[in-house]
Amino acid sequence: MSSDGGTTVLWRPTGPDELDLVRESGWRRWPPRLPDQPIFYPVLNEDYAIMIARDWNVPSSGVGYVTRFRVESEFLSRYPVQQVGGRTILELWVPAEELDEFNEHIVGLVEVVHEFR
């Protein structure tokens, strides 16, 4: 997890539908979760985000994106790091009902840093 100046850099692999909703927010918010999505999970390193975007989003929807954004570090401290595989397979699990509050702590804009087709 990379932090500086009170913010932490997070990555989010995403498909085209979710990215359209982020774009509609002015690149400032993640959309509400769907009923079958109880958590929002940003990831803690770029390589893991690339793997998901390339290996999961591309086969699922034809395109995968990796986004990068910053969140206030103090706010993030409420979410324990989840190791879901190897030692670099790290996520934060934000309950769907807390996503609006999470969005309020994003600093700056969500940016697309990779695209895979």
C-alpha positions as CSV (number, residue, x, y, z in Angstrom):
1,M,0.0,0.0,0.0
2,S,1.6,3.2,-1.1
3,S,0.8,6.3,0.9
4,D,2.0,9.9,1.0
5,G,0.7,13.2,2.3
6,G,-2.2,11.6,4.2
7,T,-3.5,9.7,1.2
8,T,-3.1,6.1,0.0
9,V,-3.0,5.0,-3.6
10,L,-5.4,2.3,-4.5
11,W,-6.2,0.5,-7.8
12,R,-9.4,-0.9,-9.1
13,P,-9.7,-3.3,-12.1
14,T,-13.0,-2.6,-13.8
15,G,-15.0,-3.3,-16.9
16,P,-16.7,-0.9,-19.3
17,D,-20.0,-0.6,-17.6
18,E,-18.6,0.3,-14.2
19,L,-16.1,2.7,-15.9
20,D,-19.0,4.5,-17.7
21,L,-20.6,5.2,-14.3
22,V,-17.3,6.5,-12.8
23,R,-17.0,8.8,-15.9
24,E,-20.6,10.0,-15.4
25,S,-19.6,11.0,-11.8
26,G,-16.9,13.3,-13.1
27,W,-14.3,10.7,-12.2
28,R,-15.0,11.2,-8.5
29,R,-17.1,8.3,-7.3
30,W,-17.6,4.6,-7.6
31,P,-21.2,3.5,-8.4
32,P,-23.4,1.6,-5.9
33,R,-22.9,-2.1,-5.8
34,L,-25.3,-4.4,-7.5
35,P,-27.5,-6.7,-5.3
36,D,-25.0,-9.6,-5.9
37,Q,-22.0,-7.4,-4.9
38,P,-21.9,-7.1,-1.1
39,I,-18.4,-5.5,-1.1
40,F,-16.4,-3.0,-3.1
41,Y,-12.8,-4.2,-3.3
42,P,-10.1,-1.8,-4.4
43,V,-6.7,-3.5,-4.5
44,L,-3.4,-2.5,-3.0
45,N,-1.0,-3.0,-5.9
46,E,-0.9,-2.3,-9.6
47,D,0.3,-5.7,-10.7
48,Y,-2.7,-7.5,-9.1
49,A,-5.1,-5.0,-10.7
50,I,-3.5,-5.6,-14.1
51,M,-3.9,-9.4,-13.6
52,I,-7.6,-9.0,-12.8
53,A,-8.3,-6.5,-15.7
54,R,-6.5,-8.6,-18.2
55,D,-7.4,-12.1,-17.1
56,W,-11.0,-11.6,-15.9
57,N,-12.5,-8.4,-17.3
58,V,-11.3,-8.9,-20.9
59,P,-12.8,-12.4,-21.3
60,S,-15.9,-11.2,-19.5
61,S,-16.6,-8.0,-21.4
62,G,-14.0,-7.7,-24.1
63,V,-12.1,-4.9,-22.4
64,G,-10.5,-4.4,-19.0
65,Y,-9.3,-1.2,-17.3
66,V,-7.0,-0.5,-14.4
67,T,-7.8,2.7,-12.5
68,R,-5.8,4.4,-9.8
69,F,-7.1,6.8,-7.2
70,R,-6.2,8.2,-3.7
71,V,-8.2,7.9,-0.5
72,E,-7.5,9.6,2.8
73,S,-5.2,7.1,4.7
74,E,-6.8,7.8,8.1
75,F,-10.3,6.8,6.8
76,L,-8.9,3.6,5.2
77,S,-7.5,2.4,8.5
78,R,-10.9,1.1,9.4
79,Y,-10.6,-1.6,6.6
80,P,-8.1,-4.4,7.4
81,V,-6.0,-5.5,4.5
82,Q,-7.3,-8.8,3.1
83,Q,-4.8,-11.3,1.7
84,V,-6.8,-13.3,-0.8
85,G,-4.0,-15.3,-2.5
86,G,-0.2,-14.9,-2.6
87,R,1.5,-12.2,-0.5
88,T,0.9,-9.5,-3.1
89,I,-2.8,-10.4,-3.7
90,L,-4.2,-7.8,-1.3
91,E,-7.5,-6.0,-1.2
92,L,-9.6,-3.8,1.0
93,W,-13.2,-4.9,1.5
94,V,-15.6,-2.0,1.7
95,P,-19.2,-3.1,2.6
96,A,-21.6,-1.9,-0.1
97,E,-23.5,0.1,2.4
98,E,-20.3,2.1,3.2
99,L,-19.4,3.0,-0.4
100,D,-21.0,6.4,-0.3
101,E,-18.9,7.3,2.7
102,F,-15.8,5.8,1.1
103,N,-16.4,7.9,-2.0
104,E,-16.5,11.1,0.2
105,H,-12.9,10.3,1.2
106,I,-11.5,10.0,-2.4
107,V,-8.9,12.7,-3.0
108,G,-8.7,14.0,-6.6
109,L,-9.9,12.0,-9.6
110,V,-10.1,8.4,-10.5
111,E,-7.8,7.9,-13.5
112,V,-7.5,5.1,-16.0
113,V,-3.8,3.9,-16.1
114,H,-4.1,0.7,-18.3
115,E,-6.5,-0.7,-20.9
116,F,-6.6,-4.3,-22.1
117,R,-8.6,-5.7,-25.1
